[in-house]
Amino acid sequence: MVNLQAGDRIELFYEDDPGTTIRAKVDSILTDREEGMGVEVEEYIACWVEASLDEPRHSDAKQVLLLGTDFRYRLNGRLVNLRKRQD
């Protein structure tokens, strides 16, 4: 699990398509309550990461990554690997 903060530059790679790189900037990190979810979500979602894509292709420029309680990130329901960029 990557320790993220607002302003971090990140790269995402879909687990089922590792050749696709998505670059983004972390806008904010929210709890279930801040995202407007009820307590039942606590068993599944650890936090919500709002990010702005550098080059939106087939989706909106603003996206939400989910960090599950299994410590795996998901974007649009697909597992992704995430790493911080050093630029």
PEMO-V762335 format. One record per residue. N is the residue number from 1. SS is DSSP state (2 for helix, 1 for strand, 0 for the rest). Layout:
n=N ss=SS
n=N ss=SS
This chain:
n=1 ss=0
n=2 ss=0
n=3 ss=0
n=4 ss=0
n=5 ss=0
n=6 ss=0
n=7 ss=0
n=8 ss=0
n=9 ss=1
n=10 ss=1
n=11 ss=1
n=12 ss=1
n=13 ss=1
n=14 ss=1
n=15 ss=0
n=16 ss=0
n=17 ss=1
n=18 ss=1
n=19 ss=1
n=20 ss=1
n=21 ss=1
n=22 ss=1
n=23 ss=1
n=24 ss=1
n=25 ss=1
n=26 ss=1
n=27 ss=1
n=28 ss=1
n=29 ss=1
n=30 ss=1
n=31 ss=0
n=32 ss=0
n=33 ss=0
n=34 ss=0
n=35 ss=0
n=36 ss=0
n=37 ss=0
n=38 ss=0
n=39 ss=2
n=40 ss=2
n=41 ss=2
n=42 ss=2
n=43 ss=2
n=44 ss=0
n=45 ss=1
n=46 ss=1
n=47 ss=1
n=48 ss=1
n=49 ss=1
n=50 ss=1
n=51 ss=1
n=52 ss=1
n=53 ss=1
n=54 ss=0
n=55 ss=0
n=56 ss=0
n=57 ss=0
n=58 ss=0
n=59 ss=0
n=60 ss=0
n=61 ss=0
n=62 ss=1
n=63 ss=1
n=64 ss=1
n=65 ss=1
n=66 ss=1
n=67 ss=1
n=68 ss=1
n=69 ss=0
n=70 ss=0
n=71 ss=0
n=72 ss=0
n=73 ss=1
n=74 ss=1
n=75 ss=1
n=76 ss=0
n=77 ss=0
n=78 ss=1
n=79 ss=1
n=80 ss=1
n=81 ss=1
n=82 ss=1
n=83 ss=1
n=84 ss=1
n=85 ss=0
n=86 ss=0
n=87 ss=0
